[in-house]
Amino acid sequence: MDWETIIEMTRLLNSSKHSEALDVVTNNINEMDDFSWDIFFTGLTITSEIISKDLKKHQLIRNHIRNNMSSNFRVAFRMAHYEQLVDSIS
């Protein structure tokens, strides 16, 4: 993901504009790298309430990360936690 897009995603996450940040991720999902995922999972409030509000977008992201798990331990751990939470809400 290019630097400008990462900055936009970060700005949205820091402003608690989760739905808009999810749009950035879903629109650029194939360009997400470990750095982008790390920023996303750090900035996203990962709660059932937040995920329920945009469940379809979260399911799309979950489906993508299932097939593209990170080799970075911290990012992979966050992905697994996120995946489990989205599954429990679905």
C-alpha positions as CSV (number, residue, x, y, z in Angstrom):
1,M,0.0,0.0,0.0
2,D,1.4,3.4,-0.9
3,W,2.4,5.8,1.8
4,E,-0.5,8.3,1.1
5,T,-3.1,5.6,1.5
6,I,-1.5,4.4,4.8
7,I,-1.6,7.9,6.1
8,E,-5.3,8.2,5.1
9,M,-6.1,4.9,6.8
10,T,-4.2,6.0,9.9
11,R,-6.0,9.4,10.0
12,L,-9.4,7.7,9.8
13,L,-8.5,5.1,12.5
14,N,-7.2,7.8,14.8
15,S,-10.5,9.8,14.3
16,S,-12.5,6.6,15.1
17,K,-13.9,6.6,11.6
18,H,-13.8,2.9,11.4
19,S,-16.2,2.4,8.6
20,E,-14.3,4.8,6.3
21,A,-11.0,3.1,7.3
22,L,-12.5,-0.3,6.4
23,D,-13.3,1.2,3.0
24,V,-9.7,2.1,2.5
25,V,-8.6,-1.4,3.5
26,T,-11.2,-3.2,1.3
27,N,-10.4,-1.0,-1.7
28,N,-6.7,-1.7,-1.3
29,I,-6.7,-5.2,0.2
30,N,-4.4,-6.7,-2.3
31,E,-1.8,-4.0,-1.7
32,M,-1.8,-4.5,2.1
33,D,1.6,-5.6,3.5
34,D,2.7,-6.5,7.0
35,F,3.3,-2.8,7.8
36,S,-0.2,-1.8,6.6
37,W,-1.8,-4.7,8.5
38,D,0.1,-3.8,11.7
39,I,-1.1,-0.2,11.5
40,F,-4.7,-1.3,10.7
41,F,-4.9,-3.7,13.7
42,T,-3.2,-1.3,16.0
43,G,-5.6,1.5,15.1
44,L,-8.8,-0.5,14.9
45,T,-10.9,-0.9,18.0
46,I,-11.3,-4.7,17.8
47,T,-14.6,-5.2,19.8
48,S,-17.7,-7.1,18.9
49,E,-19.7,-3.8,18.9
50,I,-17.4,-2.2,16.3
51,I,-17.2,-5.3,14.1
52,S,-21.0,-5.8,14.2
53,K,-21.5,-2.3,12.7
54,D,-19.7,-3.2,9.5
55,L,-19.8,-7.0,9.6
56,K,-19.8,-7.4,5.8
57,K,-16.6,-5.4,5.4
58,H,-15.0,-7.3,8.3
59,Q,-16.0,-10.6,6.8
60,L,-14.4,-9.6,3.5
61,I,-11.2,-8.7,5.3
62,R,-11.3,-11.9,7.4
63,N,-11.7,-14.0,4.2
64,H,-8.7,-12.3,2.7
65,I,-6.4,-12.8,5.7
66,R,-7.3,-16.4,6.0
67,N,-5.5,-17.0,2.7
68,N,-2.8,-14.4,3.3
69,M,-1.6,-14.9,6.9
70,S,1.5,-12.8,7.8
71,S,4.8,-14.3,8.7
72,N,5.4,-11.5,11.2
73,F,4.5,-12.9,14.6
74,R,2.8,-9.8,16.0
75,V,0.7,-9.2,12.8
76,A,-0.2,-12.9,12.6
77,F,-1.3,-12.9,16.2
78,R,-3.5,-9.9,15.7
79,M,-4.9,-11.4,12.5
80,A,-5.8,-14.6,14.3
81,H,-7.5,-12.7,17.1
82,Y,-9.4,-10.6,14.6
83,E,-10.4,-13.7,12.6
84,Q,-11.7,-15.4,15.7
85,L,-13.7,-12.4,16.7
86,V,-15.3,-11.9,13.3
87,D,-16.2,-15.6,13.2
88,S,-17.8,-15.5,16.6
89,I,-20.1,-12.6,15.5
90,S,-20.9,-14.0,12.0
